[in-house]
Amino acid sequence: GSTATNLTIGAPTLVSGTTYTVVVSLASNSNDGTVLLSMAAGQVSDAVGNANVASTSTDNSVTYDTAIPTSVSLAQAAGQADPTNASPISFALTANEALATASVTAADFTPTNGTIGTITCSGTTCAIPVTPTGQGVVSLAKAAGFSVTDLAGNATTTVTVGDASVTYDSIAPSFTFQQATGQADPARTTPINFSLTSGETIAAASVTS
């Protein structure tokens, strides 16, 4: 990562006892990056003249981020089958940086033939489950009020919508057997031909004897 520049460190302010507040201000032209504060040895001394040792810390850095998320896109989640008979159907919102889960809500999207479930974000990807309300195409689009933020609160209203539709089919195919056209009945020769008709398109490889 980078380090923020153009910083001004204010004078420490005594809060109480041995605790001070140190304010770091960043100029309007500061670049984004990590703001880290530490104290080298020998900078201050106590009442009897003992100089300080170098400071230690478990969390002495803050990420300074003023950039809005970019490369935000909406599409089928990786690995989502299409067509599918499984529910819910998985869509994904991705960006160039982590998004705040609380900022990504169902109100940001417009589903067709489906209901949006609980949205979760991890890293740069937010998972959006949609439960179909009927057979056919289930799709997800950007709502008019779309707005999401990164972890620092920088908001964007821009998203690129890719392949954000999946065909849902949970109905088992039905079949009808009957004599094939032209089949003699009664017959004295073989083979005897029948026709098999399905109520929907099926995978040819799945039809066997």
Buried (B, 14 or more C-beta within 10 A) or exposed (E): EEEBBEBEEEEEEEEEEEEEEEEBEBEEEBBBBEBEEEBEEEEEEEEEEEEEEEEEEEEEEEEBBEEBBEEBBBBBBEEBEEEBEEEBBBBBBBBBBBBBBEBBBBEBBBBBBBEBEEBEBEEBBBBBBBBBEEEEBBBBBBBEEBBBBBBBEBEBEEBEBEEBBBBBBEEEEEEEEEEEEEEEEEEEEEEEEEEEEEEEEEEEEEEEE
